[in-house]
Amino acid sequence: MLVNTNLHIPGTNVKLGDRARDRITGFEGIVTTHVRYLTGCDAVWLRASANEDGKAREQWAHVPVLELVDDNPLEVKSMPKDVPASG
């Protein structure tokens, strides 16, 4: 089953495709993934630009400590309509 959330991440003004910063670590990147654990913790995967070695830096960040840096810099329109259900 595909759930369309219009790219919005509950509990914050950040959406998938936005550039966000973890206020605790200072790490900044594009929000590519949102997860909700059984324990009720929401987290996002941030992907930063490649460094000098050409490797992208990535890390998890908890939703409550996110702050919006740039609204949709990649101009993501919506979730693809033809994504098959997982499982």
NORNOR-V407222 format. One record per pair of residues at least 4 apart in sequence whose ideal C-beta (glycine too) atoms are under 6 Angstrom apart, sorted by the first residue. I is the first residue (numbers start at 1). J is the second residue. Records with the same first field share a line. If there is no record, write none. Layout:
BEGIN
I: J  J
END
This chain:
BEGIN
1: 85
2: 83  85
4: 79
7: 15  16
8: 15
9: 14  34
11: 63
12: 63  66
13: 68
14: 18  20  31  66  68
16: 31
17: 72  74  76
18: 31  68  71  72
19: 30  69  70  73
20: 31  66  68  69
21: 28  67  69
22: 27  61  65
23: 65  67
24: 65
27: 59
28: 69
29: 46  47  48
30: 47
31: 44
32: 45  47
33: 45
34: 44
35: 43
36: 42
37: 41
42: 63
43: 60  62
44: 61
45: 60
46: 59  61
47: 56  58
48: 57
50: 54  56
51: 55
61: 66
72: 76
END
